[in-house]
């Protein structure tokens, strides 16, 4: 049976998709990029914002319209928070809530009466991963969050914290490397809280992975800037752990952070950033910022803007606040008007772009081991342009002779010139 997988939202959703791909193939099925070839479609939905809910519903409707014969399974946060509504959408055959995600493959095959064949002779997961064009894989190590930021619905949808055993993570990464994967990205809802429920912590997990796997590159997904265990930044002295962290700040004003129920003040956040930059030169810190949170005064906005400018980031994901039903923030007084949110967002986008270019400029002339990807462009001069990422997550490009292949190889390059969407490099 041919299975098509789709996801919206976070890297955790990506990791779950890859786990399902592996499991379906182990049952004898194959994963296809082409929706029209699929007999079964699985959608991992998102509900982080009202817009994400809208996009999830649109995706479900489009999938059914484009392949009405396929069985359709919907999971993820939208399906969990709006189970009745999702189940009533045209074409949906099965809803699998977040609590049952680890049984999705089993439930889909049994409840939809889809017969399994003997396992294929290929290495488990080889077809599923590479059919989706991956040189890296997301590895889910933790789910759930015990904190309740006032703007966040995900903690409601994902439930209580649950950590995977270290050995299970190691086994998965070793299996991925055997399939040719060169980079594993460790993901979780509250990654910094890994191990709270199994008498472990994130430092122990990463240390064990580095000791008991040989995968060339290990990267951490989005990480809340609190509960980082002692010795965390010492880990980055190992060159296999990539010097990039995405640390969601959300606001540079402490009074706004209090209304958000965030656990990290601006002074503590700055200390974390300084530790990272002291550990490794050109350590890339990226972040999330919400503009126009309820009650955000002009003074608070200016505090936030100045703090962000002084600290500096390699990239910022900028969100204009929108009320999310079911969150405390949706009922807070002094909601900010759209025009003010638009103005502040525009100001921050300009600052973010300036800081990004400053970070790029600081890296020019450096040598970096690049993981080159399958995405290429054919140039008029007969050369082929490959794209890839440096350890500190800068997108780079290199032009090579037609016929030469860099795909899924790690090759050193010198960063030479900044372009609008990438950094121009030359192989060393």
C-alpha positions in Angstrom: 0.0 0.0 0.0 1.2 3.5 -0.8 1.0 6.1 2.0 1.3 9.8 1.7 2.3 11.9 4.8 1.6 15.6 5.4 2.3 17.9 8.3 1.7 21.4 9.4 3.4 23.2 12.3 6.4 22.4 14.4 9.5 20.2 14.1 8.0 17.8 16.6 5.2 17.1 14.0 8.0 16.4 11.5 9.7 14.0 13.8 6.4 12.2 14.4 5.8 11.9 10.6 9.2 10.3 10.2 8.5 7.8 13.0 5.2 6.9 11.3 7.0 6.5 7.9 9.4 4.0 9.5 6.6 2.1 11.1 4.5 1.9 8.0 7.4 0.6 6.0 8.2 -2.0 8.7 4.7 -3.3 8.1 5.4 -3.7 4.4 4.0 -0.5 3.0 5.8 2.3 1.2 5.7 6.1 1.4 5.1 8.2 -1.7 5.6 11.9 -2.4 2.7 11.8 -4.9 -0.7 12.3 -3.3 -2.4 10.8 -6.4 -0.7 7.4 -5.8 -1.7 7.0 -2.2 -4.3 4.7 -0.8 -3.8 6.1 2.7 -3.1 9.7 3.7 -2.0 10.8 7.2 -2.2 14.4 8.2 -0.4 15.7 11.3 -2.4 18.9 12.0 -1.5 22.1 14.0 -3.5 24.4 16.2 -0.9 26.8 17.6 -2.9 29.8 16.2 -6.4 30.3 14.8 -4.7 30.6 11.4 -3.1 27.2 11.9 -6.5 25.8 12.6 -7.8 27.3 9.4 -4.9 25.9 7.4 -5.3 22.5 8.9 -9.0 22.4 7.8 -8.0 23.7 4.4 -5.4 21.0 4.0 -7.8 18.2 5.0 -10.4 19.4 2.5 -7.8 19.8 -0.3 -6.3 16.3 0.3 -9.8 14.8 0.1 -10.7 16.8 -3.0 -7.4 15.8 -4.8 -7.6 12.1 -3.9 -11.1 11.2 -2.7 -10.5 7.5 -2.9 -7.7 7.5 -0.3 -8.4 6.7 3.3 -7.7 9.8 5.4 -6.3 9.8 9.0 -5.9 13.0 10.9 -3.8 13.5 14.0 -2.1 16.4 15.7 -3.2 19.3 17.8 -6.1 20.5 15.7 -7.6 17.0 15.7 -7.0 16.6 19.4 -8.6 20.0 20.5 -11.4 19.9 17.9 -12.0 16.2 17.6 -15.7 16.3 16.8 -15.3 19.1 14.2 -12.3 17.3 12.5 -14.2 14.0 12.4 -17.1 15.6 10.6 -14.9 17.1 7.8 -15.6 15.5 4.4 -13.4 12.5 3.8 -12.0 12.0 7.3 -12.0 8.3 8.1 -10.1 8.2 11.5 -9.0 10.7 14.1 -6.0 9.8 16.3 -5.5 12.2 19.2 -2.0 13.2 20.5 -2.3 10.7 23.4 -2.6 7.8 20.9 0.1 9.0 18.4 2.4 6.2 19.3 -0.3 3.8 18.1 -1.3 5.7 15.0 0.1 3.1 12.5 -1.5 0.2 14.4 -4.8 2.0 14.7 -4.9 3.0 11.0 -4.1 -0.5 9.8 -6.6 -2.3 12.1 -9.5 0.2 12.4 -9.5 0.9 8.6 -9.1 -2.8 7.8 -5.9 -2.2 5.8 -4.0 -5.5 5.5 -0.3 -5.5 6.2 2.2 -7.3 4.1 5.5 -9.0 5.3 8.3 -6.5 5.9 10.2 -5.4 2.8 13.8 -6.6 2.4 15.2 -3.0 2.3 16.6 -1.4 5.5 13.7 -0.1 7.6 12.9 3.5 6.8 15.4 3.8 3.8 12.7 4.5 1.2 10.5 6.5 3.5 13.2 9.0 4.5 14.8 9.5 1.2 11.6 9.6 -0.7 10.9 12.8 1.3 14.3 14.2 0.3 16.0 14.2 3.7 19.6 14.4 4.6 18.6 15.1 8.2 16.0 13.6 10.4 13.9 14.9 13.3 14.1 12.7 16.4 11.3 13.1 19.0 12.7 12.6 22.5 10.0 14.3 24.6 6.4 15.4 24.5 4.1 17.6 26.6 4.8 20.5 28.9 3.9 21.3 32.5 4.0 25.0 32.0 1.1 27.2 30.9 2.2 30.3 29.0 -0.9 32.4 28.7 -0.8 32.6 24.8 -0.1 28.8 24.2 -2.6 26.2 23.4 0.0 23.5 22.6 0.4 22.5 26.2 -3.3 21.7 26.4 -3.2 19.7 23.2 0.0 17.8 24.0 -0.7 17.0 27.7 1.7 16.1 30.5 5.4 15.7 30.0 6.7 12.3 28.8 10.4 11.5 28.0 11.6 8.7 25.8 14.3 6.3 27.3 17.8 7.3 26.3 18.5 3.9 24.8 15.5 4.1 22.6 16.7 7.5 21.2 20.2 6.1 20.7 18.8 3.1 18.8 16.8 5.3 16.5 19.7 7.6 15.7 22.0 4.6 15.0 19.3 3.2 12.7 19.0 6.6 10.9 22.7 6.8 10.4 22.7 3.3 8.9 20.2 4.6 6.3 22.6 7.4 5.4 21.2 10.2 7.5 24.0 12.6 8.5 22.2 14.9 10.9 19.7 14.2 13.7 17.6 17.1 15.1 16.5 16.4 18.7 13.0 17.8 19.2 10.4 18.0 22.0 7.6 20.3 23.2 9.7 21.3 26.3 13.1 19.9 25.4 14.8 21.5 28.3 12.5 19.5 30.6 13.7 16.2 29.1 14.1 13.5 31.7 12.1 15.1 34.6 9.8 12.0 34.6 12.6 9.4 34.2 15.3 10.7 36.6 17.5 12.1 33.7 18.1 15.4 32.0 19.1 16.9 28.7 22.8 16.9 29.4 22.8 13.2 30.1 20.8 12.5 26.9 23.1 14.5 24.7 26.2 13.1 26.3 25.0 9.5 25.8 24.1 10.2 22.2 27.5 11.6 21.5 29.2 8.7 23.2 27.1 5.9 21.7 26.4 7.0 18.2 28.6 8.1 15.4 26.2 10.3 13.5 28.3 13.2 12.2 25.9 16.1 13.2 23.5 16.5 16.1 21.3 19.5 16.4 18.8 20.7 19.0 15.4 21.9 18.1 13.6 24.8 19.7 14.5 25.0 23.4 12.7 27.0 26.1 15.4 29.2 27.9 14.9 27.7 31.3 15.7 24.5 33.2 18.9 24.1 31.2 21.0 21.6 33.3 24.4 22.3 34.6 27.1 21.7 32.1 24.8 22.2 29.1 27.1 24.6 27.2 30.1 22.4 27.8 28.5 19.9 25.5 29.1 22.2 22.5 32.8 21.7 22.7 32.1 18.5 20.9 32.2 19.5 17.2 29.4 17.0 16.4 26.9 19.1 18.4 25.9 22.0 16.1 26.5 25.6 17.6 23.0 26.8 17.0 20.1 27.2 19.4 16.6 28.5 18.8 15.6 30.1 22.2 12.1 31.6 22.1 12.2 35.0 23.9 8.7 36.2 23.0 9.3 39.7 24.4 12.2 41.9 25.6 10.0 43.5 28.3 9.9 41.8 31.7 6.4 43.2 32.4 5.1 41.6 29.2 6.9 38.4 30.0 5.0 38.3 33.3 1.7 38.6 31.6 2.8 35.8 29.3 3.7 33.7 32.3 7.1 33.1 30.9 9.7 31.5 33.2 12.8 33.5 32.0 13.4 37.1 32.7 15.4 39.2 30.2 18.5 39.3 32.4 18.5 35.5 32.7 18.0 35.2 28.9 21.0 37.5 28.2 23.1 35.4 30.5 22.2 32.2 28.6 23.1 33.9 25.3 26.4 35.0 26.7 27.3 31.5 27.9 26.5 30.2 24.4 28.7 32.8 22.7 31.5 32.2 25.1 31.4 28.5 24.4 31.8 28.6 20.6 32.8 31.5 18.3 29.9 32.5 15.9 27.3 30.6 18.0 24.0 31.3 16.3 21.1 32.3 18.5 17.7 32.6 16.9 14.4 33.4 18.6 10.6 34.0 18.5 9.1 37.3 19.3 5.4 38.1 19.7 4.5 41.8 18.9 1.3 43.4 20.2 0.6 41.1 23.1 -2.4 42.3 25.1 -1.6 45.4 27.1 1.8 46.0 25.4 2.3 49.7 25.9 4.5 51.9 23.8 7.1 52.0 26.6 7.1 48.2 26.9 7.4 47.9 23.1 10.4 50.2 23.2 12.0 48.3 26.0 11.5 45.1 24.0 12.9 46.6 20.8 16.0 48.0 22.5 16.7 44.8 24.3 16.5 42.8 21.1 18.7 45.2 19.4 21.3 45.2 22.1 21.4 41.4 22.4 21.4 40.6 18.7 20.0 37.5 16.9 20.9 35.6 13.8 17.2 35.3 12.9 13.9 36.1 14.4 10.5 34.5 13.8 8.1 37.4 14.3 4.4 36.8 15.2 1.7 39.4 15.5 -0.4 38.4 18.4 -3.8 36.9 17.6 -6.2 35.6 20.3 -6.3 31.9 20.5 -9.5 30.5 21.9 -8.9 28.4 25.0 -5.9 30.4 26.2 -5.8 32.9 29.1 -4.3 35.6 27.0 -7.4 35.7 24.8 -9.4 37.1 27.7 -6.8 39.7 28.8 -7.8 43.3 28.7 -6.3 46.0 26.4 -6.1 44.0 23.2 -3.8 45.8 20.8 -5.2 47.1 17.5 -4.2 45.7 14.1 -2.6 48.9 12.9 -0.3 49.1 15.9 0.7 45.5 15.6 1.4 46.0 11.9 3.6 49.0 12.6 5.6 47.2 15.4 6.0 44.1 13.2 7.4 46.2 10.4 9.9 47.9 12.7 11.0 44.5 14.1 11.3 42.9 10.7 13.6 45.7 9.6 15.7 45.3 12.7 15.8 41.5 12.4 17.0 41.7 8.8 19.8 44.1 9.8 20.9 41.9 12.6 20.8 38.8 10.3 23.1 40.6 7.8 25.5 41.6 10.6 25.7 38.0 11.7 26.3 36.8 8.1 29.0 39.4 7.6 30.8 38.3 10.8 31.0 34.8 9.3 32.4 35.7 5.9 35.9 34.4 5.4 35.3 31.5 7.8 35.6 27.8 6.9 32.7 25.5 7.7 31.8 21.9 7.2 28.6 22.0 5.2 26.0 19.3 4.9 25.0 19.6 1.2 21.4 18.9 0.3 19.6 17.4 -2.7 18.1 20.7 -3.8 19.9 22.1 -6.7 19.6 24.7 -9.5 21.0 24.3 -13.0 22.8 27.5 -14.1 23.2 28.9 -17.6 27.0 28.4 -17.6 26.6 24.6 -17.3 27.3 24.6 -13.5 25.0 23.1 -10.9 24.3 25.1 -7.7 24.0 23.0 -4.5 22.5 24.3 -1.2 23.3 23.3 2.3 23.7 24.5 5.9 26.7 25.3 8.0 27.0 23.9 11.6 25.6 27.2 12.9 22.7 27.0 10.5 23.6 29.5 7.8 22.2 28.7 4.4 25.0 28.5 1.8 25.4 27.7 -1.8 28.2 26.3 -4.0 28.5 26.0 -7.8 30.1 22.9 -9.1 30.7 21.3 -12.5 27.7 19.7 -14.1 27.7 16.0 -13.2 29.5 16.5 -9.9 27.4 15.4 -6.9 27.5 16.9 -3.4 24.1 15.5 -2.2 24.1 14.3 1.4 27.9 14.8 1.7 29.7 16.9 4.3 32.3 19.0 2.6 34.3 22.0 3.9 33.7 25.4 2.2 34.8 28.9 2.6 32.1 31.5 3.1 32.8 34.2 0.6 29.9 36.6 -0.2 26.4 37.3 1.1 23.5 37.1 -1.3 19.8 37.7 -0.7 18.9 34.1 0.2 22.2 32.4 0.8 25.9 32.8 1.3 28.2 32.1 -1.7 30.9 29.6 -0.9 33.8 27.8 -2.5 34.7 24.2 -1.7 38.0 23.7 0.1 
